[in-house]
């Protein structure tokens, strides 16, 4: 059994307490009174909310939201009062004897007076970044007998306290952005002891709006302008847009934003953008290519003089940056330092460490000049080690210790590098730039959700373990439809201690309960639906699909994928049909549309593949698949229209991203239908009316076919084999018409141990295919035998046809005392979680990551972090698998072991390449360093391309081992700490090409 390590938080903490709609936080709200509760709304009366006018403007604004949230939940509107200090009975006369008192410690004179009057212990928040506390306090002010006091350590701490309670009472953070209905209650009470939260794990937690054309930008143009964007840029991202976003971020407990950058400039598009961000409480930054709070390339195109090349145009660029610093001076920011080329490119002139060090030095001089009297080391700064910039660092470039190093993933969710032990004591700390959306090689992905929560958790938990917790930011593209994934990223950064690999499913269940008021059973169904959608779409990004991604003839891979999509769709539809009308829009946006759109696209591509396969096999059913492709292509458009027209067009354009028929990495200018072939339906195939396509081959009979044999003509009739440990349990033959002539058929065998189903049927142009299964009764066999299967066809008005196929039943049997996986179909396939034994060394053991990866889960050494233990092969934690073989690879006396690992990268640096030891029985373990070092700032060649690690979302390596048939043990040895193994395939001569690898073998 695999181990559970880390902070395995009690699910009771995360569960909905008394129906409270909160995720991952201690709850203190209830909807009925108790002896230890304080009434927010009771008997139709709401207690007033008291603030002081000297508190932050963002707190005042959020207090209005809080009051409106209470009103929307209960129908009762609390009064809001600014209280003068010192507070007296006279100026509190309208408040009543009970009140909610909200404010920021050290900023709100009202809160300071309450603390002084009551000697309230505020040590849990005082001096702590973004912490808050709440509790009932007796006699806090003259005439107030009791109050529920909500105290923030700083501006955002106070804001988070209010929004935390709003979520608990029934207001989703996504009430506007995903149209989630507010849950109503006539009574709202809070525990007298209140709720509290200390400083978050990650100091700056935010999102990056990116690649915003065509969806987000066109939507914002329709929603927030009169059809005309900003005067200088044409951008629609004005303060009406951004204030909606600021509120969402704060409700999610985020605090940091990289604004939209293509054809937009945050500080230019609307002069209210920057001051309102600060007023709301959002810390602004800019992306990895936009230094000193200025938009690149937009602002440089508008205002720059000369080339964007510091080696030749330093003074003009310096002056340009001065404007950015001075413009941002009044506000809270994290300054991006360094420099990249114009338009998200490397610097002109190649790598020049001396020049970039000079650039950063000049930027810090600008900051010193802009903030006179302020120590520049206290001004938040960040250097993002993105793409080629990482190469500067690896080649020895140094930056001041107080600048946060922002490590990045490979744009596909695999973090390239994280702090080593020696790098973790920097005063500026470290962070991570992560992607849910990307434009670039090997291909864009920005249409629909395709990132697994389990993968996000696995990578960001690694960032936590390695102290990369100063800044986390995730590229969310258009934001929709990545709502839940975005919330998880922020929620995990808010408090990483609450979540581990074993309770990620509960996050989705709690989210589903909060958004749709579902029962725990239905919430679990939604969690399963979302897990499937994200797994299937991360297997291969939807933009990368084609007609043969999943094998059409080996392992029933494509049809099994369709069956899983179909089951997911049925589950999603059942939940939709159970919802009240007010829930339907939110459910459509958050769950149902991603299922429908992804299922439609996957089905269309598989149908296109089948169309081309059947056309090559001279099956008239090619036309049926062609018609399906056309129908699904139209359905893809109709789903986009349905999204556009929800809620009277609220989200028009939001799903307008093209996603079909990419020709290269960049998005196509329009969706175009996959290539299909039409069969001349009036003309019969040369070989006659009946077509037969056996399982496991592209070939068809009768008549010549290039796939029948190497010669391509005069090939023998088909032959198949089957054995007792075949996971599917049977073989099949697809029969079809080869033209306009219908026929009756019979299927017979010459042995009693073989059952065919059906044994007869009628195939016509209206029903052009029939599958016949062949199943062996192994109890009748004691050795390998062969059967002849004869298909007889009786075409209308034509002579009878006959085709005979051979099916060999490879009789095999394992000893009765063996336990483990058994060879079937020429190989053994094992999901990595299904180990026989597992060892612990120095507190580390192989641990399952449930729901992770392409097929089931992954296993990885856990815990990781700390001093980053690694081992020589054979000395570290091991995990073992028992298997039994009947053959060796092509009778060579050896087997080929292929290990499927996640496309993780060498995040401990180039001197710590990832490695894994593999051993069969007592043979010497073999070691694979499966991620070769690359030029600093680049990725290995194997990462790229349509068959690379990123595209396939897997890395695999193969090893040969000398063995004889029989029982064996395969052992995986930990060497480096962050290897994630998903699957092991042992080839004894029969493993066939497929995308996901053979299905798991039978275990006895």
Secondary structure as UniProt FT lines:
FT   HELIX           11..14
FT   HELIX           17..19
FT   STRAND          29..30
FT   TURN            35..36
FT   STRAND          37..42
FT   TURN            43..44
FT   STRAND          45..46
FT   STRAND          48..51
FT   TURN            53..54
FT   HELIX           57..74
FT   STRAND          80..82
FT   TURN            89..95
FT   STRAND          98..104
FT   TURN            105..107
FT   HELIX           109..118
FT   TURN            123..127
FT   TURN            129..130
FT   STRAND          132..141
FT   TURN            142..143
FT   STRAND          144..152
FT   HELIX           155..169
FT   TURN            173..177
FT   STRAND          188..191
FT   TURN            192..193
FT   STRAND          196..197
FT   STRAND          204..209
FT   TURN            213..214
FT   HELIX           215..224
FT   TURN            231..233
FT   HELIX           239..251
FT   TURN            252..253
FT   STRAND          256..258
FT   TURN            262..263
FT   HELIX           266..269
FT   HELIX           272..280
FT   STRAND          283..285
FT   TURN            288..289
FT   HELIX           291..293
FT   TURN            296..297
FT   HELIX           298..303
FT   HELIX           310..328
FT   TURN            329..330
FT   STRAND          335..336
FT   TURN            342..344
FT   TURN            348..349
FT   HELIX           353..370
FT   TURN            371..373
FT   HELIX           376..378
FT   STRAND          381..384
FT   HELIX           388..394
FT   TURN            395..396
FT   TURN            401..402
FT   STRAND          404..409
FT   HELIX           421..423
FT   TURN            424..425
FT   TURN            427..428
FT   STRAND          430..435
FT   HELIX           453..465
FT   TURN            466..467
FT   STRAND          471..477
FT   TURN            480..481
FT   HELIX           483..494
FT   HELIX           496..498
FT   TURN            501..502
FT   HELIX           504..516
FT   HELIX           520..539
FT   HELIX           542..544
FT   TURN            547..548
FT   TURN            555..556
FT   HELIX           557..578
FT   HELIX           581..583
FT   HELIX           584..587
FT   HELIX           588..592
FT   HELIX           593..616
FT   TURN            617..618
FT   HELIX           621..645
FT   HELIX           646..649
FT   TURN            650..655
FT   TURN            681..682
FT   TURN            686..687
FT   STRAND          690..694
FT   TURN            695..696
FT   TURN            706..708
FT   TURN            710..711
FT   STRAND          719..723
FT   TURN            724..725
FT   TURN            727..728
FT   STRAND          731..737
FT   STRAND          743..749
FT   STRAND          754..757
FT   STRAND          760..764
FT   TURN            765..766
FT   STRAND          769..776
FT   HELIX           778..780
FT   STRAND          785..795
FT   TURN            796..797
FT   STRAND          801..810
FT   TURN            816..817
FT   STRAND          821..822
FT   TURN            825..826
FT   STRAND          827..831
FT   TURN            832..833
FT   STRAND          837..838
FT   STRAND          840..841
FT   TURN            842..843
FT   STRAND          844..850
FT   STRAND          857..862
FT   TURN            866..867
FT   TURN            873..875
FT   STRAND          878..885
FT   HELIX           889..891
FT   STRAND          894..901
FT   TURN            907..908
FT   TURN            910..911
FT   STRAND          916..920
FT   TURN            921..922
FT   STRAND          926..928
FT   TURN            936..937
FT   HELIX           941..943
FT   TURN            946..947
FT   HELIX           949..952
FT   STRAND          955..962
FT   STRAND          966..974
FT   TURN            977..978
FT   STRAND          980..987
//
